[in-house]
Amino acid sequence: MRCESIRPILAIVFAAAVCLAVGPRPDAGATGAVSERFVAKAPSDTDPAGASYIEILIQRWSTDEDRDDLRATLLKSGPDALLPALHKVLRRPAGVVVIPGIPGAGARARTRQARNVLFARDVETPKGRQVIIATDQYLAFGAPTKEWSFDYEFTLLDIRFGPDGMGVGKLARPGKVVYNKDTKIIEIDDYAAQPVRLTEVKSGKPSIGSRGSK
């Protein structure tokens, strides 16, 4: 992990620990550490009846400038340049994704893991709210343990909400990321065809700060 990221991420991980300790609907925003909290289930590929508990904590929403930097990188240099762009331009983490550890892989690996969110943006579309999150490590929700990796890798999480406020999340590696001219945001290509990785996604509290494209 780069030095400039250590202090911010430690603060957010501490906020995550507080959220986990005090209950399912904590008022984390009272500390100023979390703008919005999402909870979700991640169905397992190996056990369709089982599901892991996932938390996404957004400390800040990415700016228009952040959004435009990623868009320009994708259009000018292609998907392979997205990870370097995250590390070069988006130096301050926007939040964390807290995921279960790896089962059967030792005590340390079984501990809940926090992954940096380096980009977080939401937008209101004609079909409902859409939340886009980018990380620099692959989020293997529900995937077999052989797919887990701690190497740096650009991953896009695209969550789309229905009228009932419940969302579905899907993951994409760089080759499946496209730019949507209508919403002015990067998203998953051919979203309907991709497997569902998160179900029952819901917001734990109202967001504070930047919302959507302008």
N, C-alpha and C positions, 0 to 999 in steps of 0.2 A: 504494500500500500504506500502511496506517495506521502511524503511528510506533510504537505499542506492539507491533506485530507484527514489526518489523524484526529485532531482536536474536534472538528465539527462532527465527525462520525461517532466519536465517543459520546458526545452530548446527546446525539439522537438515539444511540443504542441505550443510553441510560433512560431516556424517555420511553423507549420500547419496554425496558425492564419494568418501569413503573406501570405502564399500561397492562402488562401481563400480570402484575402482582395485585392490582387493586380491583380488577373485575372487568366484565365484558363491555361496559360503556363508561370508561373513565373520562373525566373532564380534563384531558391532557392539555387542552388549549389554555388552561389557567396559568400554566408555567410559561407560555409563549413559545414552547418548544415544538408543538405540532399544530399545523393548520388544518389537516384533515386526516382521519384514520379510516381505512377500509378493512373489512374482514371478509374472508372468503373460504371456500372449501376447494381442495385440489383432489379430484378423484384419482385413484391409483390405476395405472395401466395393468398392474399385476393382480390387483384386488378391486374390481369394479364396485363392490359393495362398500369398500372402505374409502375414507377421505381424510386428508390432512388439513389442519387448521392453519390458515395463512393470514398474516397481518401486513398491511402496507401503511407506513407512516409518512406523510408528506409534511416536511418542515416548511418548505416554500414552493410556490409554483414558479416554473421557469419563465423568464421574460420573453417578450417579443424578439429581442435580440438573440437570445439563446435558440429560440425556434428557427429564426432566419439563418443562423449559423449552420444548424444541422441540415436545413433544407438546401442551402447553397453547397454544402459539402456533398450531399447525396447527388444533386443534379450535375455538379461540376466534376467530381472525382469518383463517383460511384460508391456502391455499398461498402466496399472494403475500407474506405476512408472514414467510416462512421466511428469506429472505436478510437482511432487517433484523435478525431475531432472531439470526442467526449473528454479525453484526457487533456487535450490542449486548451480547449475553450471553456469547458464547464468544470472549473476547478473545485467549486464548493458543492458538496453533496446536497441534493434537494430532499433527501429522506432515506428511508431504508425499507427493504422487504424482509420480513422476519419469517423464516421457513423452518420446517422440522429438520432435524438432523438426519443422517444416513443410518437407517436401521441395520443392526448387525455389524457395525464397523468400528466398535470401540467407544468408550465413554465420551471422549472428546468429540468424535464425529457425530454422536447421537445428540449432542447439545444443539438447541435451536440456533440457527445461523442467521446473521444479518448481512444482507447484500446492499451495497450502496445504490441508491437511486441518484443518477446524475442528471436526469432530465425528467420533468413531470409537467404535463400540460393537459388541460381539459378544454372541451369545446362543446357547445350546444349545437346539435345537428337536427334536421327535420325529424329524424327517427329517435332522438333522445340524446342524453349526455354521453360523451366519449372521453375516456381518460387514456392518455398515452404516457407510458413510463419507459425510460431507457436505462439499462444497467450495463456495467462492464464485466459481468459474469453471467453465465447461462443459468437460467432459473428452471431447473429440471422438475417442475411440478408434476408429481404423479409418475414420473419416468423411472425405469429400472435404475438401480444404483450404478450400473456400468456407464450410464450416460452422465453421471455427476462429474463435474470438473471444477477445480478451483483456479483454473487459468483465466486470464483476461479474455473476454469475448463479448462483443456487442450483442445485446438481446433487447428486443422490443416487446413490451407487454401492452396489448391493445384491449381495453375493457369497454364494453358497450352496454349501456343501461336501457331497460325498457320503461314504459310508463309507470310501472309499479315500483320503480327505484331499485330493482334487482338487476345485477349485471352479470355478464359472461366475459371471461378473459381468455385470450389466446396469445401464443408466443410466436415470435419470428426471429430467425437469425438474419444477418444483413442482406442476404440474397432475396429475401421475401419482403423487403421494406420498400415502399413507394411513397411518392408525394401526392397528396390530394389537393388539387388546385382549389376546390370548393371550400374546404375547411382550413386550408393553408397550413396543413400539418402533415408530418410523416405518419404512416400507418401500415398495417399489414396488407399485403397484396392478396386479393381474392379471399377476403376474410371468411366468407361462408364455407369455403372448402377446407379450412384449417381445423385441426382437432381442438376441442374445448379443453383448456387446462385449468381454468378456475370457474367455479359455479357459485351461485348465491352470493355474488359480490354485493356488498352494501356499505354505505357510508355510515361511520359511527357518530359523526357530528357534522354540522354545517362547515363549509370551507371558509377560510379567511384569506383575502388577497386576490391575486390575479386569477381570472377565470376566462378561458376561451381565447379564440383568435380574434384579432381586430383587423 
